[in-house]
Every structure is written in C-alpha cells, then in structure tokens.
Amino acid sequence: MKRKDFFKNTAFVAAAATLPASKIFAEGYDRVIDENSGVKITKVTPYLFKSALFIKVETDAGVSGWGECDSSTRKLAAKAVEYDLAKHVIGEDPFESEYLWHKMYFKEFDMGRSGILTGTMSGIDNALWDLKGKLLGKPVHKLLGSANKEKVAVYGSYGRSKGNRYLSPDEMAAIGVDFVSKGYKAIKPRMQIRQLGLNPDPDPTFDVIKAVRKAVGDDIKIYVDFNNGYTAARAIMVSKKIIEHFNVEVIEEPVTQQSYSELKQVVDTLDVPVSAGEHEYQKWKMRDLITQANVDYVNADVIKCGGITECKKVAGLAHAFDKLIMTHNARPTLATAANLQYLGSVVNAAKFQEYGGSRERLGQQKLFKNYFRYEDGYLYIPQEPGLGLVPDEKMMEKEKIN
Ligand SMILES: [Mg+2]
C-alpha cells in the first residue's frame, strides 16, 4: 500500500465511524485478523555495527521505521531478530504494536524473561513507534500523549574505565569540567566498580569525588553511580562520607542488582535519593524493584526495558507509587531519540536525565543525516515525524558489519 492510499483508507475508516465487533481482541492471545487494517510489515532487518544494533522495519506503504536494541547483547540479538522475532511481526499491522509486543514476549518467553529477549524486542518496538510517527506525520511523543515539554535537562554521565585501565581522580575531574564548560548543570561520575570488583581496597570513590567536586565548584549537582560495587554496609559507609564532604545529590546502584533487600537497606538508611533500574528489563521486575527496594528514582532504559511500549507502563507504575523516572541512557543516537520522545510523554520524570554527550568515538553520527539540538544543558525533543533521527541508509549499508 502506498502512503497516500494509507491516508485515503484512514479517512474512509474515520468516515465509517463504527468499528466491526471483530476488531475486539479475544481473551488470551488469539485475535481476529482485520483484513482492512491497511499497512502491513514486509521486512525486519538487523543492522549490526561495532557499537550498536539498529533494526529497520519495512512496510508495503513504502515507509520504514528504525529502532535501536540493547547494545550489550548486540551480536546475539541480531541473530535473535533474524531467527526468532522477525517472524512474529512480518505480515502484521504496525499500528497493532501493543499486540505485537505481547506476541513476541510470550511466544519467545523461553529465551529469557529479562536481558536478551526484551533488549532485542526494544529495537523492534521502537522502530514500530518511528514507523507509526512517520505514517501519521507526527513525532512519537505526540502519539504517546505529550507531557507538554519541548526540552529535557540532561546530566553529563561518564565512566571511570578506559580500555584496560581506570582513569585517575584528576582525569575524572577534567571530564567533569569539560561537561560543565558545555553548559551542563549536573554530572554523574560512574565508578564502574561492579560486582567483580566488590568492596575495592584501596577504594577509589572518595578521592575521585573529592577531585571532581573541587574542579567543578559548588554549584554543579553531582550524582554518583557505584555500578553495583558494594555490599550494603560498605555502600552506606562510603555514601555517607561523600554526601557529607562533597554534597552528593543521588546515589545510583549502590549494591548488587540481584538483591532488593540489600538495596532497601541502603534506601532506608541514606537521606539522599537512591536510583536503580537499568538492569530491570520489564514491568514485572520494575514492580518488584519499586515495591521491595523502594528506590526514589526508576532508571528505565528504552533500549533494554522492552522499548517505548513497556517503558510507558513503567512510568505509569512508578507514578502510582509516586516515584520519578530518571532514564538510563548510554547511547547517543536512536536510543537517545527514543528516550527523548518517551520523556516527552512522561509527567513523572525527574528534572535531570542521563546523557553521555554525543560520544563521537562510537562512530554513530555519520549514520544519520541530522542530530539533536543541545543548548545550555538541555536536549530538545525532536519534532520531526517518528523518533526524529533521519538515517543515512547508504551509509548504514556501507558501515554495517553483518
Ligand atoms: Mg548506572
């Protein structure tokens, strides 16, 4: 179907005013296929790059959508799309994306309830949102129900590990200063200790945060991410020390992501907000994180947590518990686009959201014809149809490694 025919049909359906009873989904996961629904998905293609996995969803309307998968499992995820997930989407109506999410998840449940399944589905789901926006000529946040905002305040997020070594406190301070010189009002040094380096001795955190605070001055907000590197008692001890000396505003992932009771111990003890959630890959795990660990900020990630469709539900869930969404976002192109569109529809979003800058060294910008507008600590929500980034498809074909 051509895009202009799609609009003709849409107008016809609107004029008809009544939907047939057969449109109502049956209980369970059967449904009646509506032959008049219009656009059909014809192809789902993974594009694997050194630092990312993108998905192209094509339709018989001649319009395609692009989304990004969780990059940490990208090689396996490319195969999962090819062998397991594409078949559930091809031939279907992209406007039935809620149904398609549930079809993919429950048909492929044995792939894992978390991790690779939802991390891969995220790319397809986000491509469907891009596609729907392009077909309707609207940015995705308008389709989701806009929260009436044009820009998002971002904090500069950066890690301590570089290749096979860790950056020194002075090097960490220099990166913080670089973000501040570009207009950022908040930064987050990530300690990247992780459970493999649990309770490090000597412990780098105090010296790093000391150097960062001294370098950026007192007016910049500092969040600290422990990346799951401490036991509860040690996390509390280290947190109290850096909060007292260096005015730290948020502590992220202080303890293992495997234990909500340890996390709750930290949440209950500290008098600053605690955030977590980047390792939760669907709403059921987010429910447990909120109800069992009682975190203040929920770090949903649109390329890990099942895409925009699932993250909208997480925002609603968080809202019901008066928690704020502070998205996890470490990727500079399609993930950031999906993240901005999502945040553009979330009323219970924290003021500052994660952004690692444009990260040119990942080599992703050249795959797109445009980039985001950043000004004085804010990223503007793209107003173009879909997610708002325009792929350079010739460059995508040339640079992909699969
Ligand atoms: Mg983190």
Residues whose N, C-alpha, C, O or C-beta is under 5 A from the ligand:
A	BS01	MG	D225
